Amino acid sequence: MRVSRGWREAAVFVALYEVFGTARSHIHPPAGPAVRHAIDVIRVERAVGLYQEGRLQRAVLDHKTVVQFWNIYYGTIHFVVPALGLWLLWRRRPERYARARTTFLVMCFGALVVFAVYPLAPPRYMPPRYGFVDTGARFGGLGPLDSGSMKDTNPFAAMPSLHIGWSVWSAWVLVPLLARRPARMAAAVYPLVTLTAIVVTGNHWILDAAGGVAAFGAALALTTAGHRLRRRGRGGEGRVSGHDGRILGGFTRLPQGIRGGFTRLPQGIRGGFTRLPRGTRGPGEPPDRPPPPARRSPSLSSGLRRHRCGTDHLRP
């Protein structure tokens, strides 16, 4: 059974993401430096007027359903939207897929370096005197992050916020892809909605969001530079730009004019043969010869003459 390029690409992407997840789970910084770094972040946010996490969280703590909604959003939408963006990009804009996919992976693996060298405790792991609440522990509803292989095994990986990095990447991918204006607007505001989720749940500082935007920008710049160099060396687009859109069970994006498996042939083509214009030779045909002179049909007067000649001997 032949495996399509789409399935191979999906398998490689999932494998690389698993490598990222495994590497992230093996980073276990001590709590002391992570909390000290968080105190430094608080000082910077107070200096610039961004220290609003506590006030925003306290505004929703009395509404259990609202908090649970944001917990579920934090634990699920973060994974669904980028997957949707990759799939739509593969189907509709294959020439953009390679750069977007590489940007996503570079952003993830680049964040690993920051997680290792700059551990940062999120607000929910701060001492009680700061007044933050771990909404996942108190209210539940973290979705996939509650158990299993997707459990958050590195609680001090707050900077940069990949929730924000992935959401900005998703907006960058989806806004040009979506045809309807409401869908484009939803994709455009998706990073702002995600910012609300990461703050009210106590999972990130506002400066972490700035770090997520910076991580996306750096990954995009590196990937764009790499693709330009590769295109100059190869003289064309990458490998993925020429795929046929096939990824799920043999379904293929058909060219315009092909519907239901039947091809609408251009005018003048029937049954696989092309009607050539007059004076046009097919391959291997001899040169045109002048047309033979047209035969003149006998006229009525010549017929009458022949008839008269045949009856002259009957005259008296």
Residue pairs with C-beta under 8 A, 6 or more apart in sequence:
4 246
4 247
4 250
5 240
5 243
5 246
6 90
6 243
6 245
6 246
6 247
6 248
7 247
9 90
9 101
9 240
9 247
10 247
13 86
13 101
13 105
16 105
17 105
17 108
20 105
20 108
20 109
20 112
21 149
23 112
24 112
24 115
24 153
24 154
24 157
25 153
25 154
27 112
27 115
27 116
27 119
27 154
27 157
28 154
29 116
29 119
29 156
30 119
31 121
31 125
31 156
33 119
34 119
34 120
34 121
34 125
34 156
35 121
35 125
35 126
35 127
37 118
37 119
37 120
37 121
37 159
38 120
38 121
38 122
38 123
38 125
38 126
38 158
38 205
41 120
41 159
41 205
41 207
42 51
42 130
42 205
44 50
44 207
45 51
45 52
45 205
45 206
45 207
50 206
50 207
51 206
52 199
52 206
53 123
53 132
53 199
53 202
53 205
53 206
54 123
54 130
54 131
54 132
56 196
56 199
56 200
57 123
57 132
57 133
57 135
57 199
57 200
57 201
57 202
58 131
59 200
60 66
60 67
60 70
60 200
61 67
61 133
61 135
64 139
67 135
67 139
67 141
67 200
67 201
68 139
68 140
68 141
69 141
70 135
70 196
70 197
70 200
70 201
71 135
71 136
71 139
71 140
71 141
71 142
71 143
71 201
72 141
72 142
72 143
73 193
73 194
73 197
74 142
74 143
74 145
74 163
74 197
74 198
74 201
74 203
75 141
75 142
75 143
75 144
75 145
75 146
76 143
76 144
77 194
77 197
78 163
78 166
78 167
78 194
79 144
81 166
81 167
81 170
81 174
81 190
82 104
82 166
82 169
82 170
84 170
84 174
85 100
85 169
85 170
85 173
85 174
85 177
86 97
86 100
86 101
86 104
86 173
87 247
88 173
88 174
88 177
89 96
89 97
89 100
89 101
89 173
89 177
90 97
90 240
90 243
90 245
90 247
91 245
91 247
91 253
92 177
93 176
93 177
94 240
94 241
94 242
94 243
94 245
95 237
95 240
95 241
96 173
97 240
97 241
98 227
98 237
98 238
98 239
98 240
98 241
99 223
99 224
99 227
100 169
100 172
100 173
102 223
102 226
102 227
103 169
103 216
103 219
103 220
103 223
104 166
104 169
104 219
106 219
106 222
106 223
107 162
107 165
107 166
107 169
107 215
107 216
107 218
107 219
108 162
110 215
110 218
110 219
111 157
111 160
111 162
111 165
111 215
114 159
114 160
114 211
114 215
115 154
115 156
115 157
115 159
118 159
119 156
119 157
120 156
120 157
120 158
120 159
120 205
120 208
121 155
121 156
121 158
122 155
122 156
122 158
122 202
122 203
122 204
122 205
122 208
123 130
123 132
123 202
123 203
123 204
123 205
124 132
124 133
124 134
124 135
124 136
124 137
124 201
124 202
124 203
125 134
125 155
125 156
126 132
132 202
133 202
134 202
135 200
135 201
135 202
136 142
136 145
136 146
136 201
140 146
144 150
145 151
145 152
158 203
158 204
158 205
158 208
159 205
159 207
159 208
159 211
160 208
160 211
160 212
160 214
160 215
161 198
161 204
161 208
161 209
161 211
161 212
162 212
162 215
163 194
163 197
163 198
163 203
163 204
163 212
164 191
164 194
164 195
164 198
164 204
164 208
164 209
164 211
164 212
164 213
165 212
165 213
165 215
165 216
166 212
167 190
167 191
167 194
167 212
168 191
168 212
168 213
168 216
169 216
170 187
170 190
170 191
171 187
171 188
171 190
171 191
172 216
172 220
174 183
174 184
174 187
174 190
175 184
175 187
175 188
178 184
178 187
195 206
195 209
198 204
198 208
198 209
199 206
227 238
230 238
231 237
231 238
244 252
244 253
245 252
245 253
246 252
246 253
257 263
257 264
258 264
268 274
268 275
269 275
276 282
279 288
281 287
281 288
